[in-house]
């Protein structure tokens, strides 16, 4: 097993997922982000199978990353301070 999928996803999340998304739009945004992430991975030569072999379900991982970003925004030590 390689780490290409994990490395790709880590970089992708850092570039695209932020606390700017409205908590009301999380589900819709996660679906569109998952589609974009998969398309970007394929352009980079990483198949959906390889990506999900390394990280699991793409949409779930993006939702988790969005939750972390939103939690950081609402934290007293997060981005708003």
C-alpha positions, -999 to 999 in steps of 0.1 A, spaced: 0 0 0 13 34 -9 6 67 8 -1 86 -24 -38 88 -16 -32 100 19 -6 126 8 -29 138 -19 -59 141 4 -39 159 31 -27 185 6 -61 188 -10 -78 195 23 -52 221 33 -59 239 0 -97 237 -2 -113 231 32 -116 261 55 -139 274 82 -155 298 57 -182 274 49 -216 279 66 -225 251 90 -259 251 72 -242 242 39 -218 215 52 -235 185 36 -239 201 2 -204 215 3 -190 181 13 -206 164 -16 -193 190 -41 -159 189 -25 -158 151 -27 -166 152 -64 -139 178 -70 -113 160 -49 -119 127 -68 -117 145 -101 -85 163 -90 -70 130 -78 -78 113 -111 -60 142 -129 -30 136 -106 -31 99 -116 -46 86 -84 -77 64 -89 -107 65 -66 -99 30 -55 -63 40 -45 -76 72 -28 -102 53 -8 -79 25 0 -56 50 17 -82 73 34 -116 56 34 -147 73 21 -137 107 5 -170 125 15 -167 113 51 -131 125 53 -140 159 39 -169 161 64 -144 154 92 -120 180 79 -148 205 77 -159 197 113 -123 203 125 -122 236 106 -156 248 120 -146 237 155 -114 257 152 -134 287 141 -157 285 171 -130 278 196 -118 306 218 -83 298 205 -94 295 169 -91 317 139 -116 344 151 -92 356 178 
